[in-house]
Amino acid sequence: MLRGRSQILRRVRLTLAAAAAVVFVVPASARHDGGVAHLGLSMLPPAALQLDGVPIIAQALADDIEPYGEFYPTRFIGWHPIEQDMLILRRSGNINQLFLLTDPLAKPVQLTRGKEPIRDAMFEPKRGSYILFARDNGGDEATQIYRLDPKTHEEKQLTANGELHAIGPWNSARDKVILTSSPLDRAGKREQAVLDIFAINPLQPEARFKLASLVGAGWSVMKWLDRENRLIVRESLSEVKSLVWSLDLASGKKTKLDDALALDELDTSERWVYRRMLDDDFVRLSRTDLRTGEREWITKKFPHDVDTWSVSRTNGRIAVLVNVNGLAQLKLFAEDLTALPAPAVPSGLITSVAWHRNGRDLALTIESADSPGEVFSMDVDTGQLLRWTQHPAVAEVDRPFAEAETIAWRSFDGLAITGLIHRPPPAIAKRFPGKRPVIINVHGGPTAQSRPGFRGRSNFWINERGIVMIYPNIRGSSGFGKKFREADNGRRREDSVKDIGALLDWIQTQPDLDPSRVALMGGSYGGYVVLAASAKYASRIAAAYSSVGISHFVSFLENTETYRRDLRRSEYGDERDPEMRRFLDAISPLTHADKIRLPLLVSQGKNDPRVNYTESEQIVKKVRANGTPVWYVLAEDEGHGFAKRANQDFQFATTTTFFDKYLLRKSNGSTK
């Protein structure tokens, strides 16, 4: 903990509370461009936020930003098993809630109204008579399972608090479902992870019975073959590799389904296990016959990674999303793997596909630079496309939003690195003459990928501040083949940071970009890259923002939750090995914190089970010792990122104030 932090936070609270009752004048040195008022009230933080070193945030700024937070991304959850109704997730008030759609463009019926966001949900698979959904508390990921009556909206918690739960596959009669449970270890002292597997009738949850226990991290249940008294289970060996086993419940014996390494699996039929598997340099979709063990390739001829897929239980049709230069192309196949014509879909990034039980209607979620995400359905027999959701127009937002352009540069070793750039659209850019400041936003993962989609509140920075946003896909990112994804493994971890250095070189060559006004931001692993680059390239970076970032790999691995620690070791290295421990210490930003002499903003969820909040606290303390300005936002009711609207609003207003102060202003005080 920071020395004296509680006293500092109390003083900040008192200062903000007093400021709320009076009008204050923003000093000339703190005035911003982009229409922010020079006179106004302070923005009070939500009660769960603790602030350290954060100045008063002008309410006028919050008012300017507010319309950019009024977009409600929609996520498709599932079809009703009989009716053509949909479950969707959409924000209501402060958090994401579950809604029911009974017809295209009908008014969504809100089903849940709890204080914490819904994470996932599914209909009971026979008649849709109830819904199962998952919800945690304050982002702690101790997920609990609830049963919901879709008519009365009555909720019943089915699981005990204090453990991580997940719903697995149903039995053949579809009246019982697999429930898995993992003990949590907030102190990070438990070395061995355990997965307990139960069978449960959601209508009689007290009568659950244990089927098996699996020792180790990364286990999940794919298929419950109850008539054969066995389970098909997956063992994740790393973020990109897993094995499939047949578990005999009577003897406890495990038998490999095959020896091939896969990324993930999804079984949707009595006969097949469908798997994304590494084949040469790409992730392709295959299926394995449960009876014979024979494997067939579905996307063998496509030199691209598979994102996701859906298989119809009715007729075996397969819908696949293939990652082509960051966009998702839809491919359709019959059960015999004959290619089917794919009807045209609206432009944008397709993020999900799901067959209705009729094997004809396919649900799609599509987002774009201008749309936060809408749900469509497609009749693949006729090609008819129906829009199910329509985001309401948002007033007082400067349109259009910037489309993504692909950029490329060569890194220190000649490796080609790509990214996405969002420049202010021409109609808006004329308000911002001269070279423009840049924010580089680094994704987490590390095997995630920045893709062209909706940028949310970041559109405020582009349209109201004239900032250029760059989203790099540094080595280790997915979507570019196995060799690229593994190019940061082991002792090559810092090479991904050098890719940012090469991007800084590229920015210097661009006539419209200002290399003296470049900021970094990123979350989780992206937060590590931001901190490491801030130490390595401090003289070339104006400001940096790390959210839930890793500051020291050893303490991160020692304090992350037990159920995920071994999987993280497979990515970063095993800190128990003395040689690897020395290496991890040597490359960690905390070790080089004395070199971070640029303004730093840090945000963190106190309940984060992945990156413990102490990762943020220790970097804040050490960088502040340099005499460097450090702003710190800690949310008592959040986990790995901020999920609640009020917290997000204050976080973004703080970040905007931070960039206004340290990125936009040139040495003469001008922001033009």
Secondary structure, 3 states (H helix, E strand, C coil): CCCCHHHHHHHHHHHHHHHCCCCEECCHHHCCCCCCCCEECECCCCCCEEEECCCCCEHHHHHHHHHHHCCCCCEEEEECCCCCCEEEEEEECCEEEEEEECCCCCCCEECCCCCCCEEEEEECCCCCCCEEEEECCCCCCCCEEEEECCCCCCEEECCCCCEEEEEEEECCCCCCEEEEEEECCCCCCCCCCEEEEEEECCCCHHHCEEEEEEECCCEEEEEEEHHHCEEEEEEECCCCCEEEEEEECCCCCEEECCCCCEEEEECCCCCEEEEEEEECCEEEEEEEECCCCCEEECCCCCCCEEEEEEECCCCCCEEEEEEECCEEEEEEECCCCCEECCCCCCCCEEEEEEECCCCCEEEEEEECCCCCCEEEEEECCCCCEEECCCCCCCCCCCCCCCCCEEEEEECCCCCEEEEEEECCCHHHHCCCCCCEEEEEEECCCCCCCCCCCCCCCHHHHHHHHCCEEEEEECCCCCCCCHHHHCCCCHHHHHHHHHHHHHHHHHHHCCCCEEEEEEEEEEECHHHHHHHHHHHHCHHHCCEEEEECCCCCHHHHHHHCCHHHHHHHHHHHCCCCCHHHHHHHHHHCHHHHHHHCCCCEEEEEECCCCCCCCHHHHHHHHHHHCCCCCEEEEEECCCCCCCCCHHHHHHHHHHHHHHHHHHHHCCCCCCCC
